[in-house]
Amino acid sequence: MLDKFITPVIKPLLTPIVATLHKLGVTADQLTVVGFLIGMLALPLLAFELWYGALAAIILNRVFDGLDGAMARYAQQSSSAGGYLDITLDFLFYAAVPLGFILANPAQNAIAGALLLAAFIGTGSSFLAFAIAAEKFALDKPQFKYKSFYYLNGLTEGTETIVLFIAFCIWPQHFVWLASIFAAACAITIFTRIHGGYHTLKQLETAQR
């Protein structure tokens, strides 16, 4: 929901950094992989309740996630392969954070963490499944033209998820409540995406007959 407002603000701030990295021969895919590896450090850090170390890993992961896309555009390296790598590693990172809290305190966090993971599967699958169909119909991406795939909006997107992860690390004692509330918000996103995506595709198929 907030991505369309946050992205235009952050994008210009990354350009000087990207220009410097490009001169050093760094590629967008390299930034994607390095960012993923840094982000995955959050898993053991969370498991051992090193909250602020995990917070640093999460924030750095998101910085690299912004840099890889900016690099792809700056160096004109945008590709389906790069988009595939980026989104796949992003979802693995997203799943690692709830798992870290589950490992930190299974008795307290397991159910809420499982609900959040299930919600992530729902938002991710409804998001990516529509992208496949959107490619078939060559749908435009009016709000996310820089993406290498169709981005179907929702209540819980990247910005909201990262705010949640930051809140987890600052107030780990409230993980159960925060995760449960966000899982409920994800359920709304899943419903609206399935409903909107289904009817959009139905109308397109009808129009082509």
ABEGO torsion letter per residue (X at the ends): XAAAAAAAAAAAAAAAAAAAAAAAGBBAAAAAAAAAAAAAAAAAAAAAGBAAAAAAAAAAAAAAAAAAAAAAAAAGABBAAAAAAAAAAAAAAAAAAAAAAAAABAAAAAAAAAAAAAAAAAAAAAAAAAAAAAAAAGBBBAABAABABBBBBBABBAAAAAAAAAAAAABAAAAAAAAAAAAAAAAAAAAAAAAAAAAAAAAAAAAAX
